[in-house]
Amino acid sequence: MLDYRILTFLKVCEHMSFSKAANELHLSQPAVSQHIKYLENEYTCDLFVRHNKSVILTKSGQMLYQNLQTMKNDEEKLKKQLKTIDNTNNIINFGVTLTIGEYALVSKLISYIKCESKTNFNIYYKNTNLLLSYLKNGKIDFAIIEGKLDSDLYNTRKIQTEKYIAVCSSTHVFTRKVNSIYDLLDEKLIVRENGSGTLAIFESILSIQNLSLDSFSNRIMVDNMHMIVELLKNDCGISFLYKSAVKEELENGVLREITLDNFELSHEFSFVWNKGSIFSDDYLKIYDKLIK
């Protein structure tokens, strides 16, 4: 059971406010300050930089927060396991991004789930940012995502590498000869929503070329991969996405890959869990089953 002063610290971190933490915990603000002071004395470091009515975590505070939040999540998971220790069915909560869960790794996920006949699953299909927030808050045990990760916060293992391509309808007619990404700026661009790993990767590609989403004349932002594929099939624009998301349409000739000079890009799909978790060995066993 975590010390009550640790819970106070986590609540202050959640709101970045002593007063808001005090209100939610039904404590006086001086009591919250005392709890934080106790921890600062215990760990012999400053945890917050105070500025007017707001606070900012120091580097030491950030490290402590990351580790204590993982401990809190592990404790909640352990409580649930202890309550159901006589239940033969294990419970696993995990998340996958839309591209991964609906296209790239469907067969691996199905094979894994079929092998775990005595396991109850809660599976979340969300974008990368939401899944990382679920990990942070302990809503899920692990996630399978694309996109950039903070190596200080997460343990990661590569699931597989996927090719990232430019795509359009097979009937699309370009107004100019297309050799590079610069030749596509007059096209209507179809992209995933903010927070999506697929979009984050595309934005990083653009930044290398000193471009941004605003460099395109028009764009459509959609939080549903099926809708993006339908828009592409009906020649509503072009898009950049993982090849596995349109594998069938490419093979059937409904869509075609746009060939660009010096554009050979692949990205990893990663199995991710909170660094420092006491359940790391369990997650590694799940990872081994998935990749087989």
N, C-alpha and C positions, 0 to 999 in steps of 0.2 A: 504494500500500500504506500503510495507516494505521500511524502510529508505535505501537510497543508500549506506550508510556505512555498513549496514548489508549485502547487496548484495556483496559488496567488500569482507567482511569477509568470506562469503560462497564460493566465488570464490577462495580465498586464501586456504581455507580448501580443496577445490576440487583438487587443484594442489600441495598443500603444498609448495608453492613458491610465494613470493611477485612479482618477475619479470614476471612469467608466467601469474599471475592474472592481472598485469598491462598491459601486451600486449593484453590479451583477452578483457579487459575492455576499452582499448584505453586510459589508464591513465599513468601518470608518476609513477615511483616506489616511489618517495617521497609522492605523493598523496595517494597511497595505504597505506603507512606507517602511514600517518596522520589519515586515516580512522580507521585503527586498533588501533592507540593510543587513538582516541576519544572513541572508544568502551571500551578500557581497563580503561579509566578514568570514563566512565559512569557506568561500572559494578564493578569498584574498584578491579580489579584483572588482573593478567597477563593472556593473552590468548595463547601466543606462547612462546616456548623456541627457541631462534634463535641460529643456529649452522652453521657457514660458510654461504653457499648460500641456505641452506635448513632450514625449520622450523618444529617444532613438537608441537602439541596441548598440553597444560597443561590439568589437570583434569577439571579445570573450563572452559577451552576452549572447551573441548569435550562435556561438559554438555550444553554449550551455542549453540554449533554447532548442536547437536541433536535436541534441541528445536526449533532453528531458521529454520532448514531444514524442520521440520514438519510444521511450520508456513508458509513457502514458498510454500510447497506442497498444504496445505489447501487453501492458497490464489489463487493458480492457479485453483484449483477445484472450488472455489467459483466464480471466474471470468467466468468459463465455464457455471456454473449454472445460473448466472445472464444474460449471453448472450442468453440463451435458456429458460428463465423463462416463455415465452409464449408458449413454446413447451410442449405438454402434455407427451412426451416421456422422461423419465429420462435416464441417462447414467451411467452404472456401469462398472468399469474396475477392473477385479480381475484375480488372477493367481492361478493355481493348479499344484502340481507336477505330473509327468507322472503316477506314481502308483495310486495316488489319483484320478486323472481326468479320467484315462482310466479303472480303476478297482474298487477300494475300495468305492468310493463315487459317482459313476455314477448315481445311482437311486436318491440320494438326490439332486444332482445338477440338474438333469432333472426335478424333481418335483418342485424345487424352481424356475427354469427358466419358466416353464409352468404357474406358478402362477403369474408371473410378466409380464402380457401380454402387458403392456404399457412401458416396460423398454427395452432400447437398451443395449446390452452387448458386451464388448470386453474381450475375455477370452484368457489368455496366458498359454500354457503348457510348463513349463520350469523346470529346476532342482531347488533345494532349494536356492542355492547361487544366482542364477540369479533372482529369485523372490524377494529375500530380497533386492537386488540392485534396482529392479524395485520399491519396496516399498520406499526405501530411496530417490529415484529420483522423486517420485510422478507419475510414469507411471501407477501404479495400486493403487486401494483404499485399498484392503486387499488381503491376500493370504491364501491358505489352504495347509499346508506343513507338512512334517515329518522332523525330524532332530533337532539339538540343536539350541537354541535361546538365545540371550542376553536379559534378563528380564529388563534391564535398557533401552532398546531401543523400546521394543514392548509390546503391550497389547496382551494377548493370552486367548483363550477359547478352551477347549477340544471338539473336534467333536466326536471322538470315539477312542477306543483302538484296535490295530490290533496285531495279533500274528505274530512273526518273526521266520522263520523256515529255515532249510537246505533242499535242494531239489535236486533230480537227476532224470534221466530217469528211468522208471519202469524196463527197460532191463539192466540197468547199473550193471556191475560186479565189486565189489571191490576186490583189491588184498590182503586185510587183513580184519580182523574183525574190524568193526567200533564201537567204544564206545564213543570216545570224538573227539573234533575238531582236536586234534593232529594226529588222525588217518587219517585225510583227507588232510594232507599237501602234499602228493604225487599226489593228484588229480589236474586236470586242473580246475582252479577257474574262473567262469564267474561273473563279477561284473559290476555295473553301473559306469558311468564316474565320474571324480573328480567334486565336487560341488553338487553331488546328496546326498540327505538326507539318502537314503537307504544305500549308500556306507559309509557315515559318521557314521551311527549306527554300521555297520559291523566293521569298523576300531576301534571303541570304544570297541567293544566286544573283538577284537583281542588284543588290548593293555592291557586289564585286564589279558589276558592269556600270556602276554609278547611275543606276536606275532605281525606280520604285514603282509601286502599283499605279501611282498617279502619272507615270510616264506613258501609260496606255490611254488611248482616246476614250474608251468606255470599258466598264467592267460590270460583271454580275457576281455578287457574293452569295454563296449558297451553303447551308449547313447540312446538306444531304448529298451523299455521293451518287446515289441513284439518280437524283435530279440533274446533277452535273452531267452524267453520262447521257441522259435523255436530251438535255440541251445540246450536247455535242452531236448526237445522232441527228438532231433536227437542224443542224447548221446554224445554231444561235451564237456561235463564237468559238474560240480556241481555248485550250487549257493546258496546264502543266501538272502532271500527276504521275503516280506510280503505274508502271506498265501492267501490273497484275490487276489493277482496277478496271482495265478495259481490254483484258486479254482476249475474251470471247469476241468482242466487237472488232478488234483488229484482225483476228483470224477469219471472221465472217466477211470482212471487207466493208463493214458499215462505217468504221472509223479508220483513219490512217495516221501513222506517226509523221510528224513534221521533222524532216532532217535538217539539222542546224550544224554549221561548222563549229568545231571546238566545243561541242556540247555533249560530253559523255559523262553522265552523272549517275552514281549509285549511292544509296543511303541505307544505313542499317536499321532494322527493326530490333528494338531492345526489350529485354525482360528486366523489369526494374522493381526494386523494393527499397525501403528505408534503410540507410546505412546504420549499423549498430544494433539492428533488431536481434532479439534473442531467438527469433524463429528463422534466422538466415539459413540454417541447415535444411529446414523443411522446404523453404522456397527453392533452394538449389536442387533438391530432389524433384520438385515439380518441374523445374527448368529442364532437368535431364530427361524427364519423361516426354516433355513437349518436343524437344529437338530430335528425339528418336522417332 
